[in-house]
Amino acid sequence: MTTRVLVTGATGFVAGHCIAELLDHGYAVRGTVRDLGAEADRAHLTEAARRAGGELEFVAASLDDDTGWAEAVTGCDTVLHVASPFPSGPPRHERDLIEPAVDGTLRVLRAAAAAGVRRVVLTSSVAAVAYGHDVDARRTEADWSVVDRVPAYQKSKTLAERAAWEYIGSLTGTTVPELVVVNPGMILGPLLAARTSTSHEPVRRLLTRADPGSVRTGWTPVDVRDLAVAHRLAMEVPEAAGNRYICAGEPLWMPDLAAMLARDYNPQGFRVPTRVLPNWVVRLAAVFDKTIRLTLPVLGRTEYVSADKARRELGWTMRPIEETVRDTADSLIAAGIVTAPGPRRAQPVAAARAVSATPGVAGPGSPGA
């Protein structure tokens, strides 16, 4: 009998890659969506199932409502809870981000427990691990972000993950779901549909010269395809139960990202800016641009984390960051989200590389939500 897996927020960037990974490995997949009538939004997933010869179905369920969740989890061995709010700018009130993240996570876990689901894999973030500490150090799964010293997004991820562990720990009986948490860094990689996530913004903005230079900040990146593999391993490896797993590489500073893009794409006619902007310029620009505003709490710094546990216990590996950056940029160009300059608009090498890395996309989303 084929094992059925529920993936929440099916049309999201990370969820879409998780669905493709599961289908390619013979799992039957059920995905939650807000609107069953919006078939165009999930056409890339339907095509992925057709190519894999796999079983894929969709059910309507929303993180802000109990309706549909009992039906969604029925008959599922495992739940990948990927959906979560990921803002393009700071929320007006932090509770607008925190409450949906916490309540949505608990809503999914309650439904999973009631249905006797074997395991839940929760997509959290290094935002729940590495922020708000006095001393910069390489953080591991033993660390938690300090919630009274971090912005709303980091707080929402930390509180949602803590709520998940506390809820599972409060259950008794023989059918308590096993919980595994995956903590990714900044998620890059090729699009499956012509929609970007917030984590694509640095690449898009550099390629389009939306900013005159780079911000003095860095992120610990992970390729979305490698992250999808981590989710599958987290549900398959028996010993993973009860564990957190950081999935992120060495810090990628924005000026280094700009240098990579300039090296590979300026010869194609792009004009990627490689200067580093002074912090005062960034603060001024943030007054008018909410996306830039997200970088203010991390100006001049980055997080340092270790993925050794995922490598050791899950057998997980990461591809080179240069490959991830190229495939991200190629897919943005192939999707038309970034316009290739001048007569080089149809770049056969870039387009071919993006299409091959982005199955089911004719030209070529946010974690989950």
KACORZI-V767075 format. One record per helix or strand of 3 or more residues. SS is the DSSP state (helix for helix, strand for strand). FROM is the first residue (numbers start at 1). TO is the last residue. If there is no record, write none. Layout:
BEGIN
<<SS FROM TO> <SS FROM TO>>
END
This chain:
BEGIN
<<strand 4 7> <helix 13 24> <strand 28 33> <helix 39 52> <strand 56 60> <helix 69 73> <strand 78 81> <helix 95 115> <strand 119 123> <helix 126 128> <helix 147 149> <helix 152 170> <strand 178 184> <strand 186 188> <helix 198 207> <strand 218 223> <helix 224 236> <helix 238 240> <strand 244 247> <strand 251 253> <helix 254 268> <helix 279 286> <helix 290 293> <helix 296 298> <helix 308 314> <helix 321 334> <helix 342 344> <helix 348 357>>
END
